[in-house]
Amino acid sequence: MSSPGDIPALPEHLYVHVPLCRTKCAYCDFFSVSEADLPLTIDALTGALVEQTLAWAERGLALRPLQTLYVGGGTPSMLGPALAGLVDAIGTHVGFAPGAEVTVEANPDSLDDSLVALLAEAGVTRVSLGVQSFHDDVLHLLGRAHDATRALAAARSVRDWNLDLSVDLMCGIPGQSMGSWLSSVELAIGTGAGHVSVYPLSLESGTPLAAEVLLGRFAEPDPDIAADMMIAAGELLALEGFKRYEIANYAKPGAESRHNTAYWTGKEYLAVGPGAHGMLSADTARTAGFIVPAEAARVRYAIACELQSGLQLVPRVDVETLTADETMREDVMLGLRLTRGVPDALVERAGVSGVLGRLEGTGLVERAGSHWRLTEGGWLLGNEVFGEVWAGE
Ligand code: SF4
């Protein structure tokens, strides 16, 4: 799509990565540093993130108001009032379309009522709160920097300021009982959140929790127990009016994440900040100065920023390109994450009707009208399905 004057336009979806956390959680292998290890001040960091965003407009692309902004991390709420300043600056210099979804991720240890007030004033519409559990023993094992009381208070502040609330919860944690898990789900529902994400714990090598499991201090997470917990959470959420719309995401009607839905429906999105990942059409990427092979249809890029040398205006990016065929297979893979599934027409264009037919035989996918979608078994074995679709016929 082009803007007036036929200058190719930037995507309408922007992800900003804030690489800051209070402490490192025991299970986490994402890139983040503590404030003490941040080699620049918070104001310099947020200023550089805004400049990195605006630098895209100097690459021959027109800025246009955003449909969605997602400030993720790390822990964006660790920026304190500067987080509101970051959102305000993006709103001023890039702009938000009417009704835009403006989400910030927050952790309960760095979100209080006064910060929520500033965020609401800056134009934030939605807070994604990393709670993981409302039980202190589980939070302690995970190495989270907050307790359950703090999590409930942070959720209350978000709702008091009339912002949409999403709560992240984690299951399949060593020692976590089904009762503890379901009580966390109930407490999340009780906060008034319109959106709940439920994830099984994934044991990442090199993390302190993986080391504890290797040493035998904790049992290895059991995928069958995690699957039972995911199913039980889904049943409880359904009773309270939440609808599953993606593998791990449940929402009340109209409260689905529009930003994440853009990822799953193959929309272009821009990403700034160290460690961020963006996706552009090959045409947009060429206009922005990427060297892209003639056969490429889609470009995925990851920002490889050395924080030690500050945030460069035009950082080094690692680029992966997809052909038109690969792009269509990727669209099928992404679309299968959604409960509404993928239309026949796309499956046929992508040349994977035979793959889905075989998977139907194993009970992992099914037909629903003119769409293909995952079955309950397919939700639990999604990576197997996606791998087969990616491999093609
Ligand atoms: S708060 Fe999130 S990003 Fe930060 S260490 Fe914990 S899990 Fe990782």
Boltz pocket constraint, residues with backbone or C-beta under 6 A from the ligand:
constraints:
  - pocket:
      binder: B
      contacts: [[A, 20], [A, 21], [A, 22], [A, 23], [A, 24], [A, 25], [A, 28], [A, 29], [A, 30], [A, 32], [A, 73], [A, 74], [A, 75], [A, 107], [A, 130]]
      max_distance: 6.0
